[in-house]
Each structure stands twice: as structure tokens, then as C-alpha cells.
């Protein structure tokens, strides 16, 4: 009977050690970014007559021009 108890305690010890090891490895893949959220990178600037709006990405400097009469942004033509 004592041998059976020792085997059961040993199995639980092995399971506990394996759980601790697996938990420490999975911590690396659960990195959390506490930086600026993506929604705060864009700023909207609207002209006085409200016909055109501009979206400026503060991080990359990208500028998008929006027409007030549509929901899509206007792709600028390169000259």
C-alpha cells in the first residue's frame, strides 16, 4: 500500500513540475504591448468649409485626403 501512495505522489509531482515548465515557456508568447494604441496614431483635420478632411498618421507621416460627400479617401495623383 505504501508503494502505491509513493507512486501516486510521484506522478503528481511530475505533473506539477511539467505544468510549471510549460507555463514558464508559454509566458514568452503572451507579450502585452502597453504603448500607444493604433487608434491614437491618426489625427483628423477638417477644413473650415467642411468639404475636405485630412487624416494624418502621427507615427509614419502618411496623409489621407477625404471628400465630405463620400466615405472613401481620395488617392492623390502623382504629377
Phi and psi in degrees as a GROMACS rama.xvg file:
@    title "Ramachandran Plot"
@    xaxis  label "Phi"
@    yaxis  label "Psi"
@TYPE xy
-66.1409  -35.2168  UNK-2
-65.0365  -38.4245  UNK-3
-64.934  -42.2657  UNK-4
-63.2943  -41.8215  UNK-5
-63.2532  -39.858  UNK-6
-65.1728  -43.0641  UNK-7
-65.7274  -43.7345  UNK-8
-63.7215  -39.2599  UNK-9
-63.6204  -41.375  UNK-10
-64.5427  -42.2876  UNK-11
-65.0592  -35.1518  UNK-12
-64.756  -43.0378  UNK-13
-65.2422  -42.6212  UNK-14
-62.5826  -40.8832  UNK-15
-64.2322  -43.3479  UNK-16
-65.2731  -42.1189  UNK-17
-63.8497  -38.7387  UNK-18
-63.4117  -42.4199  UNK-19
-64.3756  -42.5991  UNK-20
-66.143  -42.9735  UNK-21
-67.4833  -34.5228  UNK-22
-67.4721  -36.7194  UNK-23
-71.7716  -30.4339  UNK-24
-76.2427  -34.7671  UNK-25
-76.2082  -15.4339  UNK-26
-62.7357  -33.2721  UNK-27
-66.5443  -31.4889  UNK-28
-83.3116  -6.42987  UNK-29
-105.297  48.934  UNK-30
-74.9479  137.161  UNK-31
-112.344  131.821  UNK-32
-96.3553  116.164  UNK-33
-100.062  19.878  UNK-34
-77.8045  -162.678  UNK-35
-69.8067  127.524  UNK-36
-65.8135  155.056  UNK-37
-61.3637  -29.5167  UNK-38
-68.5081  -20.4091  UNK-39
-92.0823  2.19238  UNK-40
-83.2264  -23.8428  UNK-41
-99.8166  138.218  UNK-42
-126.913  136.923  UNK-43
-103.834  132.989  UNK-44
-121.43  124.286  UNK-45
-112.363  133.99  UNK-46
-68.158  162.182  UNK-47
-59.4805  -38.8037  UNK-48
-83.6609  -0.243217  UNK-49
59.4737  25.7674  UNK-50
-89.8358  -26.9474  UNK-51
-135.488  140.98  UNK-52
-126.161  148.585  UNK-53
-119.982  138.15  UNK-54
-109.621  127  UNK-55
-117.11  125.928  UNK-56
-86.2253  114.106  UNK-57
-68.1865  -23.6217  UNK-58
-83.9216  -45.4813  UNK-59
-102.102  -17.6273  UNK-60
85.3868  5.07354  UNK-61
-67.1483  138.547  UNK-62
-121.274  131.251  UNK-63
-120.126  135.551  UNK-64
-104.655  127.608  UNK-65
-113.916  139.544  UNK-66
-90.523  137.071  UNK-67
-68.5314  -20.7278  UNK-68
-89.4892  -3.54484  UNK-69
-137.991  168.692  UNK-70
-99.1719  -1.06023  UNK-71
-102.164  156.087  UNK-72
-89.4639  153.459  UNK-73
-87.4348  123.675  UNK-74
-81.3073  121.217  UNK-75
-69.9268  144.374  UNK-76
-89.0338  131.897  UNK-77
-86.5847  130.033  UNK-78
